[in-house]
Amino acid sequence: MGVWDVGAFDNDDALEWLGDLLDHDDPSMISDVLNTVVRLGDSDELLEDDLCNEALAAIELVSALKGSPSPELPEQLRDWVSYQSPPSPALVALALRALQLIRTNSELQQAWEETEYADDWHAMLNDLEARLRS
C-alpha cells in the first residue's frame, strides 16, 4: 500500500476505492463500506488497513455531503458531491461510529501509533469528526 501522508485521500487504497465510486456512480458504496467497518469492528475484530483507508475516504464524503468538505477533497469529488443528496442522519451516525472504531480498533491506528506522525493522524481524525458533527 502506498501512503504519502496522514490525510484520508493520501493513500492508494482510498484513491482506488474513490475511482470505483466515480466509475460506478453508486453512492451506496459509502454506506456499504461503513456498514462493513461497524459490523467487523463491533465483533472486536481488528479492522484491516485497506478497509479503514476506504472507510475514511467514505467518511470524508459524508462530511462533504453535509456541506463540510475537507480542503483536500479532490476536485472530481467536489463535482460528484455537488449532484448528490445530503446524507441522512442515520448515515452520519454510521460514519461517526465507523470513525470511532477506526480510531480505537484498527491495524491503521496501530500502524500510525508506531510513527512520529501519530499526533497528525489523530488531528486529522478530530477534524473529520468535528466536520461530521457540525
DSSP file (Angstrom, degrees, kcal/mol; ACC not computed):
  #  RESIDUE AA STRUCTURE BP1 BP2  ACC     N-H-->O    O-->H-N    N-H-->O    O-->H-N    TCO  KAPPA ALPHA  PHI   PSI    X-CA   Y-CA   Z-CA
    1    1 A M              0   0    0      0, 0.0     2,-0.6     0, 0.0    49,-0.0   0.000 360.0 360.0 360.0 132.9    0.0    0.0    0.0
    2    2 A G        +     0   0    0      2,-0.0    10,-2.4     0, 0.0     2,-0.4  -0.818 360.0 173.7 -92.7 126.0    1.3    3.4   -0.9
    3    3 A V  B     +A   11   0A   0     -2,-0.6     8,-0.2     8,-0.2     3,-0.1  -0.999  12.5 168.4-129.8 131.7    0.8    6.1    1.8
    4    4 A W        -     0   0    0      6,-2.2     2,-0.3    -2,-0.4     7,-0.1   0.486  66.9  -3.0-123.2  -6.2    2.3    9.6    1.5
    5    5 A D  S    S-     0   0    0      5,-1.1    -1,-0.3     2,-0.2     5,-0.1  -0.962  74.8 -94.5-168.7 179.1    0.6   11.5    4.3
    6    6 A V  S    S+     0   0    0     -2,-0.3     5,-0.0    -3,-0.1   106,-0.0   0.607  81.0 112.2 -83.4 -12.0   -2.0   11.2    7.1
    7    7 A G  S >  S-     0   0    0      1,-0.1     3,-1.7     2,-0.1    -2,-0.2  -0.158  79.4-113.9 -65.3 156.8   -5.0   12.5    5.1
    8    8 A A  T 3  S+     0   0    0      1,-0.3    49,-0.2    48,-0.1     3,-0.2   0.736 118.0  43.2 -62.1 -24.2   -7.9   10.3    4.1
    9    9 A F  T 3  S+     0   0    0      1,-0.2     2,-0.3    47,-0.1    -1,-0.3   0.286  88.5  95.1-103.8   9.4   -7.0   10.7    0.4
   10   10 A D  S <  S+     0   0    0     -3,-1.7    -6,-2.2    -5,-0.1    -5,-1.1  -0.196  74.5  65.6 -98.9  42.5   -3.3   10.2    0.9
   11   11 A N  B  > S-A    3   0A   0     -2,-0.3     4,-1.8    -8,-0.2    -8,-0.2  -0.988  81.2-116.8-157.7 156.7   -3.1    6.5    0.1
   12   12 A D  H  > S+     0   0    0    -10,-2.4     4,-2.5    -2,-0.3     5,-0.2   0.849 109.2  59.4 -65.5 -36.6   -3.6    4.1   -2.7
   13   13 A D  H  > S+     0   0    0    -11,-0.3     4,-2.3     1,-0.2    -1,-0.2   0.942 108.7  43.8 -59.3 -48.0   -6.5    2.2   -1.0
   14   14 A A  H  > S+     0   0    0      1,-0.2     4,-2.8     2,-0.2     5,-0.2   0.920 114.1  49.5 -64.3 -44.3   -8.6    5.3   -0.8
   15   15 A L  H  X S+     0   0    0     -4,-1.8     4,-2.1     1,-0.2    -1,-0.2   0.872 111.2  49.2 -66.6 -35.5   -7.9    6.5   -4.3
   16   16 A E  H  X S+     0   0    0     -4,-2.5     4,-2.0     2,-0.2    -1,-0.2   0.926 112.7  47.7 -67.0 -43.5   -8.7    3.1   -5.8
   17   17 A W  H  X S+     0   0    0     -4,-2.3     4,-2.3    -5,-0.2    -2,-0.2   0.911 112.1  49.9 -62.3 -42.5  -12.0    3.0   -3.8
   18   18 A L  H  X S+     0   0    0     -4,-2.8     4,-2.6     1,-0.2    -1,-0.2   0.879 107.3  54.5 -65.0 -37.6  -12.8    6.5   -4.9
   19   19 A G  H  X S+     0   0    0     -4,-2.1     4,-2.6     2,-0.2    -1,-0.2   0.918 109.0  48.2 -60.5 -43.0  -12.1    5.6   -8.5
   20   20 A D  H  X S+     0   0    0     -4,-2.0     4,-2.5     2,-0.2     5,-0.3   0.909 110.2  52.4 -62.2 -42.3  -14.5    2.7   -8.3
   21   21 A L  H  X>S+     0   0    0     -4,-2.3     4,-1.9     1,-0.2     5,-0.8   0.934 113.3  43.1 -59.3 -46.9  -17.1    5.0   -6.7
   22   22 A L  H  <5S+     0   0    0     -4,-2.6    -1,-0.2     2,-0.2    -2,-0.2   0.888 113.3  52.1 -68.4 -39.0  -16.8    7.5   -9.6
   23   23 A D  H  <5S+     0   0    0     -4,-2.6    -2,-0.2    -5,-0.2    -1,-0.2   0.900 121.8  31.2 -63.2 -40.7  -16.7    4.8  -12.3
   24   24 A H  H  <5S-     0   0    0     -4,-2.5    -2,-0.2    -5,-0.2    -1,-0.2   0.617  91.8-145.2 -93.7 -14.4  -19.9    3.2  -11.0
   25   25 A D  T  <5 +     0   0    0     -4,-1.9    -3,-0.2    -5,-0.3    -4,-0.1   0.927  46.6 148.8  46.4  52.9  -21.5    6.4   -9.7
   26   26 A D    > < -     0   0    0     -5,-0.8     3,-2.2    -6,-0.2     4,-0.2  -0.851  33.4-172.6-122.2  93.7  -23.0    4.4   -6.8
   27   27 A P  T >> S+     0   0    0      0, 0.0     3,-1.7     0, 0.0     4,-0.7   0.710  80.0  76.0 -59.4 -19.8  -23.5    6.3   -3.6
   28   28 A S  H 3> S+     0   0    0      1,-0.3     4,-2.4     2,-0.2     5,-0.1   0.698  76.7  76.8 -66.5 -15.4  -24.5    3.1   -1.8
   29   29 A M  H <> S+     0   0    0     -3,-2.2     4,-2.0     1,-0.2    -1,-0.3   0.822  89.4  58.4 -60.5 -29.1  -20.8    2.2   -1.8
   30   30 A I  H <> S+     0   0    0     -3,-1.7     4,-2.0    -4,-0.2    -1,-0.2   0.971 110.1  38.8 -65.5 -54.1  -20.4    4.7    1.0
   31   31 A S  H  X S+     0   0    0     -4,-0.7     4,-2.8     1,-0.2     5,-0.2   0.854 112.6  59.7 -66.4 -32.5  -22.9    3.0    3.4
   32   32 A D  H  X S+     0   0    0     -4,-2.4     4,-1.9     2,-0.2    -1,-0.2   0.947 109.0  41.1 -60.7 -48.7  -21.6   -0.4    2.3
   33   33 A V  H  X S+     0   0    0     -4,-2.0     4,-2.0     1,-0.2    -1,-0.2   0.881 116.2  50.1 -69.8 -36.2  -18.0    0.2    3.4
   34   34 A L  H  X S+     0   0    0     -4,-2.0     4,-2.3    -5,-0.2    -2,-0.2   0.904 109.8  50.5 -68.3 -40.4  -19.2    2.0    6.6
   35   35 A N  H  X S+     0   0    0     -4,-2.8     4,-2.7     2,-0.2    -1,-0.2   0.878 108.8  52.9 -63.2 -37.2  -21.5   -0.9    7.5
   36   36 A T  H  X S+     0   0    0     -4,-1.9     4,-2.6    -5,-0.2     5,-0.3   0.925 109.0  49.2 -63.8 -44.0  -18.6   -3.4    6.9
   37   37 A V  H  X S+     0   0    0     -4,-2.0     4,-3.1     1,-0.2     5,-0.3   0.935 114.2  45.1 -59.9 -46.9  -16.4   -1.4    9.3
   38   38 A V  H  X S+     0   0    0     -4,-2.3     4,-2.5     2,-0.2    -2,-0.2   0.915 113.3  49.7 -66.5 -43.1  -19.1   -1.3   12.0
   39   39 A R  H  X S+     0   0    0     -4,-2.7     4,-0.6     2,-0.2    -2,-0.2   0.946 119.3  37.0 -61.5 -48.5  -20.0   -5.0   11.6
   40   40 A L  H ><>S+     0   0    0     -4,-2.6     5,-1.7    -5,-0.2     3,-0.6   0.907 118.3  49.8 -71.3 -41.8  -16.4   -6.1   11.8
   41   41 A G  H ><5S+     0   0    0     -4,-3.1     3,-1.4    -5,-0.3    -2,-0.2   0.865 107.0  54.0 -67.0 -36.5  -15.4   -3.6   14.4
   42   42 A D  H 3<5S+     0   0    0     -4,-2.5    -1,-0.2     1,-0.3    -2,-0.2   0.664 101.4  60.6 -72.2 -14.9  -18.3   -4.4   16.7
   43   43 A S  T <<5S-     0   0    0     -3,-0.6    -1,-0.3    -4,-0.6    -2,-0.2   0.298 118.1-113.9 -91.0  10.1  -17.3   -8.0   16.7
   44   44 A D  T < 5 +     0   0    0     -3,-1.4     2,-0.3     1,-0.3    -3,-0.2   0.597  68.5 146.7  66.8  13.1  -14.0   -7.0   18.2
   45   45 A E      < -     0   0    0     -5,-1.7     2,-0.4     1,-0.1    -1,-0.3  -0.641  58.3-111.1 -76.5 135.4  -12.2   -8.0   15.0
   46   46 A L        -     0   0    0     -2,-0.3    60,-0.2    -3,-0.1     2,-0.2  -0.543  36.0-122.3 -68.7 123.5   -9.2   -5.8   14.3
   47   47 A L  B     -b  106   0B   0     58,-2.3    60,-3.4    -2,-0.4    61,-0.5  -0.471  25.2-119.8 -72.8 135.0  -10.0   -3.7   11.3
   48   48 A E     >  -     0   0    0     -2,-0.2     4,-2.2    58,-0.2     5,-0.2  -0.392  17.7-116.8 -77.3 152.2   -7.6   -4.1    8.3
   49   49 A D  H  > S+     0   0    0      1,-0.2     4,-2.7     2,-0.2     5,-0.2   0.906 110.8  50.9 -52.5 -51.5   -5.7   -1.1    6.9
   50   50 A D  H  > S+     0   0    0      1,-0.2     4,-2.1     2,-0.2    -1,-0.2   0.901 110.9  48.1 -62.0 -41.8   -7.2   -1.2    3.4
   51   51 A L  H  > S+     0   0    0      1,-0.2     4,-2.6     2,-0.2    -1,-0.2   0.914 112.3  50.1 -62.7 -42.4  -10.8   -1.3    4.7
   52   52 A C  H  X S+     0   0    0     -4,-2.2     4,-2.7     2,-0.2    -2,-0.2   0.902 109.3  50.8 -64.0 -41.2  -10.0    1.6    7.1
   53   53 A N  H  X S+     0   0    0     -4,-2.7     4,-1.6     2,-0.2    -1,-0.2   0.908 112.4  46.8 -63.9 -41.2   -8.5    3.7    4.4
   54   54 A E  H  X S+     0   0    0     -4,-2.1     4,-2.1    -5,-0.2    -2,-0.2   0.923 112.9  49.8 -63.9 -43.8  -11.5    3.1    2.2
   55   55 A A  H  X S+     0   0    0     -4,-2.6     4,-2.9     1,-0.2    -2,-0.2   0.885 106.5  54.4 -65.6 -38.9  -13.9    4.0    5.1
   56   56 A L  H  X S+     0   0    0     -4,-2.7     4,-2.2     2,-0.2    -1,-0.2   0.895 108.7  49.5 -62.7 -37.8  -12.0    7.2    5.9
   57   57 A A  H  X S+     0   0    0     -4,-1.6     4,-1.7     2,-0.2    -1,-0.2   0.912 111.9  48.9 -64.3 -41.2  -12.5    8.3    2.3
   58   58 A A  H  X S+     0   0    0     -4,-2.1     4,-2.1     2,-0.2    -2,-0.2   0.899 109.6  51.7 -64.1 -40.3  -16.2    7.4    2.6
   59   59 A I  H  X S+     0   0    0     -4,-2.9     4,-2.3     1,-0.2    -1,-0.2   0.893 106.7  54.0 -64.4 -39.2  -16.5    9.4    5.9
   60   60 A E  H  X S+     0   0    0     -4,-2.2     4,-2.4     1,-0.2    -1,-0.2   0.889 107.6  51.3 -60.5 -37.9  -14.9   12.4    4.2
   61   61 A L  H  X S+     0   0    0     -4,-1.7     4,-2.9     2,-0.2    -2,-0.2   0.893 106.6  52.9 -67.3 -38.5  -17.6   12.1    1.5
   62   62 A V  H  X S+     0   0    0     -4,-2.1     4,-1.5     2,-0.2    -2,-0.2   0.934 110.7  48.2 -60.1 -44.5  -20.3   12.0    4.2
   63   63 A S  H  <>S+     0   0    0     -4,-2.3     5,-2.7     1,-0.2     4,-0.4   0.914 112.1  48.8 -61.3 -43.0  -18.8   15.2    5.6
   64   64 A A  H ><5S+     0   0    0     -4,-2.4     3,-1.4     1,-0.2    -2,-0.2   0.903 108.0  53.8 -64.2 -40.7  -18.7   16.8    2.2
   65   65 A L  H 3<5S+     0   0    0     -4,-2.9    -1,-0.2     1,-0.3    -2,-0.2   0.800 104.7  55.9 -64.1 -27.4  -22.3   15.8    1.5
   66   66 A K  T 3<5S-     0   0    0     -4,-1.5    -1,-0.3    -5,-0.2    -2,-0.2   0.596 127.8-101.4 -76.3 -11.3  -23.2   17.6    4.8
   67   67 A G  T < 5S+     0   0    0     -3,-1.4    -3,-0.2    -4,-0.4    -2,-0.1   0.579  98.3 103.4  99.5  12.7  -21.6   20.7    3.4
   68   68 A S      < +     0   0    0     -5,-2.7    -3,-0.1    -6,-0.2    -4,-0.1  -0.541  49.7 174.5-124.4  65.0  -18.3   20.4    5.4
   69   69 A P        -     0   0    0      0, 0.0    -8,-0.1     0, 0.0    -9,-0.0  -0.327  35.4-107.9 -73.6 154.3  -15.8   19.2    2.8
   70   70 A S    >   -     0   0    0    -10,-0.2     3,-1.8     1,-0.1    58,-0.0  -0.514  23.4-124.8 -69.6 145.0  -12.1   18.8    3.5
   71   71 A P  T 3  S+     0   0    0      0, 0.0    -1,-0.1     0, 0.0     0, 0.0   0.760 113.9  57.9 -61.2 -21.8   -9.9   21.4    1.8
   72   72 A E  T 3  S+     0   0    0      2,-0.1     3,-0.1     3,-0.0    -2,-0.0   0.378  73.0 129.6 -89.4   4.0   -8.1   18.3    0.4
   73   73 A L    <   -     0   0    0     -3,-1.8     5,-0.1     1,-0.1   -12,-0.0  -0.435  67.7-113.6 -61.0 120.4  -11.2   16.9   -1.3
   74   74 A P    >>  -     0   0    0      0, 0.0     4,-1.8     0, 0.0     3,-0.9  -0.212  20.0-118.0 -57.6 146.9  -10.2   16.2   -4.9
   75   75 A E  H 3> S+     0   0    0      1,-0.3     4,-2.1     2,-0.2     5,-0.2   0.862 112.9  56.6 -56.2 -41.5  -11.9   18.4   -7.5
   76   76 A Q  H 3> S+     0   0    0      1,-0.2     4,-1.7     2,-0.2    -1,-0.3   0.827 108.1  49.3 -63.9 -29.1  -13.6   15.5   -9.2
   77   77 A L  H <> S+     0   0    0     -3,-0.9     4,-3.0     2,-0.2    -1,-0.2   0.838 105.2  56.8 -76.9 -33.2  -15.1   14.5   -5.9
   78   78 A R  H  X S+     0   0    0     -4,-1.8     4,-1.7     2,-0.2    -2,-0.2   0.921 109.0  47.7 -59.6 -42.1  -16.3   18.1   -5.3
   79   79 A D  H  X S+     0   0    0     -4,-2.1     4,-0.6     2,-0.2    -2,-0.2   0.926 112.2  48.7 -63.3 -44.8  -18.1   17.8   -8.7
   80   80 A W  H >< S+     0   0    0     -4,-1.7     3,-1.2     1,-0.2    -2,-0.2   0.922 110.7  50.6 -61.6 -45.0  -19.6   14.3   -7.7
   81   81 A V  H >< S+     0   0    0     -4,-3.0     3,-1.8     1,-0.2    -1,-0.2   0.842  98.6  68.6 -60.6 -34.7  -20.8   15.7   -4.3
   82   82 A S  H 3< S+     0   0    0     -4,-1.7    -1,-0.2     1,-0.3    -2,-0.2   0.722 104.6  40.2 -63.9 -21.3  -22.5   18.6   -6.0
   83   83 A Y  T << S+     0   0    0     -3,-1.2    -1,-0.3    -4,-0.6     2,-0.2   0.206  99.2  93.6-112.9  18.4  -25.1   16.4   -7.6
   84   84 A Q  S <  S-     0   0    0     -3,-1.8    -3,-0.0    -4,-0.1     0, 0.0  -0.684  78.2-106.5-102.3 160.4  -25.7   14.1   -4.7
   85   85 A S        -     0   0    0     -2,-0.2     3,-0.1     1,-0.1    -2,-0.1  -0.494  43.6 -93.6 -78.6 153.3  -28.4   14.3   -2.0
   86   86 A P        -     0   0    0      0, 0.0   -20,-0.2     0, 0.0    -1,-0.1  -0.317  52.4 -96.5 -61.2 152.9  -27.4   15.4    1.6
   87   87 A P        -     0   0    0      0, 0.0   -25,-0.0     0, 0.0    -3,-0.0  -0.387  35.8-113.7 -73.2 150.8  -26.7   12.4    3.9
   88   88 A S     >  -     0   0    0      1,-0.1     4,-2.0    -3,-0.1     3,-0.3  -0.413  27.3-111.4 -73.3 157.3  -29.4   11.1    6.2
   89   89 A P  H  > S+     0   0    0      0, 0.0     4,-2.5     0, 0.0     5,-0.2   0.863 120.6  57.4 -56.0 -34.7  -28.9   11.4    9.9
   90   90 A A  H  > S+     0   0    0      2,-0.2     4,-2.2     1,-0.2     5,-0.1   0.888 105.5  48.9 -65.0 -38.4  -28.5    7.6   10.0
   91   91 A L  H  > S+     0   0    0     -3,-0.3     4,-2.4     2,-0.2    -1,-0.2   0.891 110.8  50.3 -68.9 -38.3  -25.6    7.8    7.5
   92   92 A V  H  X S+     0   0    0     -4,-2.0     4,-2.3     2,-0.2    -2,-0.2   0.921 111.2  48.7 -64.0 -43.2  -23.9   10.5    9.6
   93   93 A A  H  X S+     0   0    0     -4,-2.5     4,-2.2     2,-0.2    -2,-0.2   0.892 110.8  51.0 -63.0 -39.8  -24.3    8.4   12.7
   94   94 A L  H  X S+     0   0    0     -4,-2.2     4,-2.6     2,-0.2    -2,-0.2   0.906 109.5  50.6 -63.1 -42.3  -22.9    5.4   10.9
   95   95 A A  H  X S+     0   0    0     -4,-2.4     4,-2.4     1,-0.2    -2,-0.2   0.904 110.1  49.8 -62.9 -41.8  -19.9    7.4    9.7
   96   96 A L  H  X S+     0   0    0     -4,-2.3     4,-2.0     2,-0.2    -1,-0.2   0.900 111.5  48.5 -64.5 -40.3  -19.3    8.6   13.3
   97   97 A R  H  X S+     0   0    0     -4,-2.2     4,-2.1     2,-0.2    -2,-0.2   0.923 112.0  48.6 -65.7 -43.3  -19.4    5.1   14.6
   98   98 A A  H  X S+     0   0    0     -4,-2.6     4,-2.4     1,-0.2    -2,-0.2   0.899 109.6  53.1 -62.5 -40.7  -17.1    3.8   11.9
   99   99 A L  H  X S+     0   0    0     -4,-2.4     4,-2.2     1,-0.2    -1,-0.2   0.910 108.2  50.4 -60.9 -42.8  -14.7    6.7   12.6
  100  100 A Q  H  X S+     0   0    0     -4,-2.0     4,-1.3     1,-0.2    -1,-0.2   0.899 110.5  49.1 -63.2 -41.0  -14.6    5.7   16.3
  101  101 A L  H  X S+     0   0    0     -4,-2.1     4,-3.2     1,-0.2    -1,-0.2   0.894 110.6  49.9 -67.1 -39.4  -13.9    2.1   15.5
  102  102 A I  H  < S+     0   0    0     -4,-2.4     7,-0.4     1,-0.2     4,-0.3   0.900 110.6  51.7 -63.5 -39.7  -11.0    3.1   13.1
  103  103 A R  H  < S+     0   0    0     -4,-2.2    -1,-0.2    -5,-0.2    -2,-0.2   0.787 127.2  20.0 -66.2 -28.6   -9.6    5.3   15.9
  104  104 A T  H  < S+     0   0    0     -4,-1.3    -2,-0.2    -3,-0.2    -3,-0.2   0.627 127.8  36.0-120.1 -17.2   -9.7    2.6   18.5
  105  105 A N  S  < S+     0   0    0     -4,-3.2   -58,-2.3    -5,-0.2     2,-0.3  -0.278  88.8 100.0-140.4  50.5   -9.8   -0.9   16.9
  106  106 A S  B  >  -b   47   0B   0     -4,-0.3     4,-1.9   -60,-0.2   -58,-0.2  -0.967  68.8-129.6-141.7 154.4   -7.8   -1.0   13.7
  107  107 A E  H  > S+     0   0    0    -60,-3.4     4,-2.8    -2,-0.3     5,-0.2   0.845 112.9  59.3 -61.7 -34.6   -4.5   -2.0   12.2
  108  108 A L  H  > S+     0   0    0    -61,-0.5     4,-2.6     2,-0.2     5,-0.2   0.921 104.3  48.3 -63.0 -44.3   -4.3    1.5   10.8
  109  109 A Q  H  > S+     0   0    0     -7,-0.4     4,-2.2     1,-0.2    -1,-0.2   0.924 113.0  48.4 -60.8 -44.8   -4.5    3.0   14.2
  110  110 A Q  H  X S+     0   0    0     -4,-1.9     4,-0.9     1,-0.2    -2,-0.2   0.907 111.1  50.4 -63.1 -41.5   -1.8    0.7   15.4
  111  111 A A  H >< S+     0   0    0     -4,-2.8     3,-0.7     1,-0.2    -2,-0.2   0.926 112.3  45.9 -64.2 -44.4    0.4    1.5   12.4
  112  112 A W  H >< S+     0   0    0     -4,-2.6     3,-1.9     1,-0.2     6,-0.3   0.866 105.7  60.9 -67.2 -34.4    0.1    5.3   12.9
  113  113 A E  H 3< S+     0   0    0     -4,-2.2    -1,-0.2     1,-0.3    -2,-0.2   0.761  99.6  57.4 -62.9 -23.6    0.8    4.9   16.6
  114  114 A E  T << S+     0   0    0     -4,-0.9    -1,-0.3    -3,-0.7     2,-0.2   0.370 100.9  72.8 -87.7   4.8    4.2    3.5   15.8
  115  115 A T  S X  S-     0   0    0     -3,-1.9     3,-1.0    -4,-0.1    -3,-0.0  -0.687  88.9-114.7-115.5 169.2    5.2    6.5   13.7
  116  116 A E  T 3  S+     0   0    0     -2,-0.2     3,-0.3     1,-0.2     4,-0.2   0.502 111.4  67.0 -75.8  -3.9    6.2   10.1   14.5
  117  117 A Y  T 3>  +     0   0    0     -5,-0.2     4,-2.4     1,-0.2    -1,-0.2   0.245  62.9 108.9-101.7  11.8    3.0   11.2   12.7
  118  118 A A  H <> S+     0   0    0     -3,-1.0     4,-2.6    -6,-0.3     5,-0.2   0.903  79.2  50.4 -56.4 -44.2    0.6    9.7   15.2
  119  119 A D  H  > S+     0   0    0     -3,-0.3     4,-2.2     1,-0.2    -1,-0.2   0.888 110.2  50.3 -63.3 -37.8   -0.4   13.2   16.5
  120  120 A D  H  > S+     0   0    0      2,-0.2     4,-2.1     1,-0.2    -1,-0.2   0.895 110.3  50.1 -65.7 -40.0   -1.0   14.4   12.9
  121  121 A W  H  X S+     0   0    0     -4,-2.4     4,-2.2     1,-0.2    -2,-0.2   0.926 111.8  47.3 -65.1 -43.9   -3.2   11.3   12.2
  122  122 A H  H  X S+     0   0    0     -4,-2.6     4,-2.6     1,-0.2    -1,-0.2   0.877 109.9  53.5 -65.1 -36.6   -5.2   11.9   15.4
  123  123 A A  H  X S+     0   0    0     -4,-2.2     4,-2.4     2,-0.2    -1,-0.2   0.896 107.7  51.0 -63.7 -39.5   -5.6   15.6   14.5
  124  124 A M  H  X S+     0   0    0     -4,-2.1     4,-2.4     2,-0.2    -2,-0.2   0.923 111.7  47.4 -63.0 -43.7   -6.9   14.6   11.0
  125  125 A L  H  X S+     0   0    0     -4,-2.2     4,-2.7     2,-0.2    -2,-0.2   0.901 111.4  50.7 -64.2 -40.8   -9.5   12.3   12.7
  126  126 A N  H  X S+     0   0    0     -4,-2.6     4,-2.4     2,-0.2    -1,-0.2   0.903 111.0  48.7 -63.7 -41.2  -10.5   15.0   15.2
  127  127 A D  H  X S+     0   0    0     -4,-2.4     4,-2.3     2,-0.2    -2,-0.2   0.921 111.8  49.2 -63.5 -44.1  -11.0   17.5   12.4
  128  128 A L  H  X S+     0   0    0     -4,-2.4     4,-2.2     1,-0.2    -2,-0.2   0.922 111.3  49.2 -62.1 -44.5  -13.1   15.0   10.4
  129  129 A E  H  X S+     0   0    0     -4,-2.7     4,-2.1     1,-0.2    -1,-0.2   0.915 110.0  51.4 -62.1 -42.1  -15.2   14.2   13.4
  130  130 A A  H  X S+     0   0    0     -4,-2.4     4,-0.9     1,-0.2    -1,-0.2   0.898 110.3  48.8 -62.2 -40.2  -15.8   17.9   14.1
  131  131 A R  H  < S+     0   0    0     -4,-2.3     3,-0.3     1,-0.2    -1,-0.2   0.878 110.1  51.7 -68.4 -35.6  -16.9   18.5   10.5
  132  132 A L  H  < S+     0   0    0     -4,-2.2    -2,-0.2     1,-0.2    -1,-0.2   0.880 112.7  45.8 -65.2 -36.7  -19.3   15.5   10.7
  133  133 A R  H  <        0   0    0     -4,-2.1    -1,-0.2     1,-0.2    -2,-0.2   0.608 360.0 360.0 -82.4 -11.5  -20.8   16.9   13.9
  134  134 A S     <        0   0    0     -4,-0.9    -1,-0.2    -3,-0.3    -2,-0.1   0.498 360.0 360.0 -76.2 360.0  -21.2   20.5   12.5
